[in-house]
Amino acid sequence: MSETDAEVTRRQELAHIVAYSYFLHRLAYRWYSRIDRLIAFLLLLSAMAVVSSLLPPLLLGFLVSVLTAWQLVYVPGEKAAAAKVSMTEYGNLLNNFSTLSDSELEATAFRLSSTDSHPPACLHNPAKRAAGIKLKVEDREMPKLTRIEKLAACFCG
């Protein structure tokens, strides 16, 4: 393998890393944003059910406390904000990819990866597929999605 082949291969690897990270954080942003909105909607619905006496107050109180605890413990709104920042930075890197040298790309990707958010595992393969589609990788080389991953990808849009 010649030196130019190694450079092309490294550049392609960097392109995959950056594209994968962008799509992973894009999916994570949508995942956490939608979970946050879903919890807020369910809390609003619970409040309306209390006013209308539709369900027993004990059940509604339990539902409200569980939803509030989930929102306070897992803080999906903060995770969505962190994923959006990472998504934006990787998107900028992806847009400027052709103008940067390999060493600049590596340094920037390393810097960004140290501040990455940690998306759910069910979003990793959908992000790999999205990156593969962006980079025009053949379908047989991309990972197959499980049912959970397909549901998660549909939930994220």
Secondary structure per residue as TSV (DSSP state, phi and psi in degrees):
chain	resnum	aa	ss	phi	psi
A	1	M	-	360.0	130.8
A	2	S	-	-81.5	171.5
A	3	E	H	-65.3	-36.0
A	4	T	H	-68.2	-35.3
A	5	D	H	-63.4	-39.8
A	6	A	H	-66.1	-39.0
A	7	E	H	-65.2	-44.6
A	8	V	H	-62.4	-43.1
A	9	T	H	-63.5	-43.8
A	10	R	H	-65.2	-39.9
A	11	R	H	-65.6	-40.1
A	12	Q	H	-65.3	-38.8
A	13	E	H	-63.4	-43.5
A	14	L	H	-63.8	-39.5
A	15	A	H	-61.4	-42.1
A	16	H	H	-65.5	-44.0
A	17	I	H	-60.7	-46.1
A	18	V	H	-68.2	-45.4
A	19	A	H	-64.5	-43.9
A	20	Y	H	-60.0	-45.6
A	21	S	H	-64.2	-39.9
A	22	Y	H	-60.6	-51.5
A	23	F	H	-68.4	-33.5
A	24	L	H	-63.1	-45.0
A	25	H	H	-74.2	-27.9
A	26	R	H	-66.3	-45.6
A	27	L	H	-64.6	-41.0
A	28	A	H	-63.9	-40.7
A	29	Y	H	-59.7	-47.0
A	30	R	H	-65.7	-40.9
A	31	W	H	-58.3	-54.9
A	32	Y	H	-69.3	-36.2
A	33	S	H	-63.3	-43.7
A	34	R	H	-71.3	-35.4
A	35	I	H	-64.9	-42.8
A	36	D	H	-61.3	-44.5
A	37	R	H	-67.6	-36.3
A	38	L	H	-64.0	-43.1
A	39	I	H	-64.2	-43.7
A	40	A	H	-61.5	-40.8
A	41	F	H	-64.3	-44.0
A	42	L	H	-65.7	-35.5
A	43	L	H	-65.4	-41.1
A	44	L	H	-64.8	-42.8
A	45	L	H	-62.5	-40.3
A	46	S	H	-63.7	-40.0
A	47	A	H	-64.2	-40.0
A	48	M	H	-67.2	-35.1
A	49	A	H	-68.4	-32.3
A	50	V	H	-65.6	-45.5
A	51	V	H	-63.8	-39.2
A	52	S	H	-87.2	-3.4
A	53	S	T	55.2	38.7
A	54	L	-	-74.8	-39.7
A	55	L	S	-122.8	161.2
A	56	P	-	-60.3	138.0
A	57	P	H	-58.3	-33.9
A	58	L	H	-64.0	-43.4
A	59	L	H	-64.0	-43.9
A	60	L	H	-65.8	-39.6
A	61	G	H	-62.3	-41.9
A	62	F	H	-63.4	-44.2
A	63	L	H	-62.0	-45.1
A	64	V	H	-63.3	-42.2
A	65	S	H	-67.3	-38.2
A	66	V	H	-66.1	-46.3
A	67	L	H	-64.0	-41.7
A	68	T	H	-66.2	-43.2
A	69	A	H	-62.1	-42.3
A	70	W	H	-61.4	-42.9
A	71	Q	H	-67.5	-34.6
A	72	L	H	-77.2	-36.6
A	73	V	H	-78.6	-47.2
A	74	Y	H	-91.7	-10.9
A	75	V	-	33.1	66.2
A	76	P	H	-63.2	-27.9
A	77	G	H	-65.2	-42.5
A	78	E	H	-68.0	-39.4
A	79	K	H	-65.9	-35.5
A	80	A	H	-65.4	-40.8
A	81	A	H	-64.7	-42.4
A	82	A	H	-64.7	-40.9
A	83	A	H	-66.3	-35.3
A	84	K	H	-66.7	-39.0
A	85	V	H	-63.1	-47.1
A	86	S	H	-62.3	-42.3
A	87	M	H	-60.2	-43.7
A	88	T	H	-63.9	-43.6
A	89	E	H	-66.0	-43.0
A	90	Y	H	-67.4	-34.8
A	91	G	H	-63.5	-42.5
A	92	N	H	-63.0	-41.1
A	93	L	H	-64.6	-40.0
A	94	L	H	-65.5	-39.1
A	95	N	H	-68.1	-32.8
A	96	N	T	-96.9	12.4
A	97	F	G	-57.0	-45.1
A	98	S	G	-71.6	-18.9
A	99	T	G	-93.3	-9.2
A	100	L	S	-101.3	150.3
A	101	S	-	-80.0	167.1
A	102	D	H	-59.1	-41.7
A	103	S	H	-67.1	-37.4
A	104	E	H	-66.8	-40.2
A	105	L	H	-63.0	-46.0
A	106	E	H	-61.4	-44.8
A	107	A	H	-63.8	-43.2
A	108	T	H	-68.7	-43.2
A	109	A	H	-62.7	-40.2
A	110	F	H	-64.2	-43.5
A	111	R	H	-62.2	-42.5
A	112	L	H	-69.8	-37.4
A	113	S	H	-67.3	-24.5
A	114	S	T	-74.3	-18.1
A	115	T	T	-111.3	12.9
A	116	D	-	-61.8	149.9
A	117	S	-	-81.0	171.8
A	118	H	-	-116.6	90.2
A	119	P	-	-68.1	160.8
A	120	P	-	-60.8	148.9
A	121	A	G	-62.5	-28.1
A	122	C	G	-69.7	-6.3
A	123	L	G	-99.3	-7.7
A	124	H	H	-65.9	-50.9
A	125	N	H	-68.2	-39.3
A	126	P	H	-60.0	-35.9
A	127	A	H	-67.9	-38.3
A	128	K	H	-63.1	-40.4
A	129	R	H	-66.1	-42.2
A	130	A	H	-63.2	-41.5
A	131	A	H	-65.1	-40.1
A	132	G	H	-62.5	-40.2
A	133	I	H	-65.6	-42.7
A	134	K	H	-61.1	-39.4
A	135	L	T	-92.6	7.1
A	136	K	T	59.8	44.5
A	137	V	-	-82.6	144.8
A	138	E	-	-64.2	147.0
A	139	D	G	-61.3	-34.2
A	140	R	G	-69.8	-18.1
A	141	E	G	-89.9	-8.9
A	142	M	S	-92.8	152.7
A	143	P	-	-69.5	147.1
A	144	K	-	-82.4	146.4
A	145	L	-	-95.2	139.7
A	146	T	-	-79.0	173.2
A	147	R	H	-62.6	-41.1
A	148	I	H	-61.5	-44.0
A	149	E	H	-65.7	-37.6
A	150	K	H	-65.6	-41.6
A	151	L	H	-63.8	-43.2
A	152	A	H	-63.4	-41.5
A	153	A	H	-65.2	-39.7
A	154	C	H	-66.4	-40.1
A	155	F	H	-61.6	-35.3
A	156	C	H	-81.4	-11.5
A	157	G	-	92.2	360.0
